[in-house]
């Protein structure tokens, strides 16, 4: 199928301004609310952080968990993909490349198993 006169040409930008900006997002509303100050001139985010620390110190487990995640980051979650001894997981790289490119690539040979 040939290119028509309406085809996008290399380097052509269809929308030079990008996606139009939203007037607001929930994150921006929360950020703005957190910056507001109470009657003592303390930003709400400071008051929230202090309350979280107080609840964690009292042993409130949800607060302890939230406090630790904010201080140390979320724990790493490992995803282990494995078969069993009789049925190991294998990937036919040549077969995948044949599906993608229509023919096997000469530099790909065989498959990959969990033992590789």
Secondary structure, 3 states (H helix, E strand, C coil): CCCCCCCCCCCCCCCCCCCCCCCCCHHHHHHHHHHCECCCCCEHHHHHHHHHHHHHHCCCHHHHHHHHHHHHCCCCCCCCCCCCCCCCCEECHHHHHHHHHCCCCCCCCCCEECCC
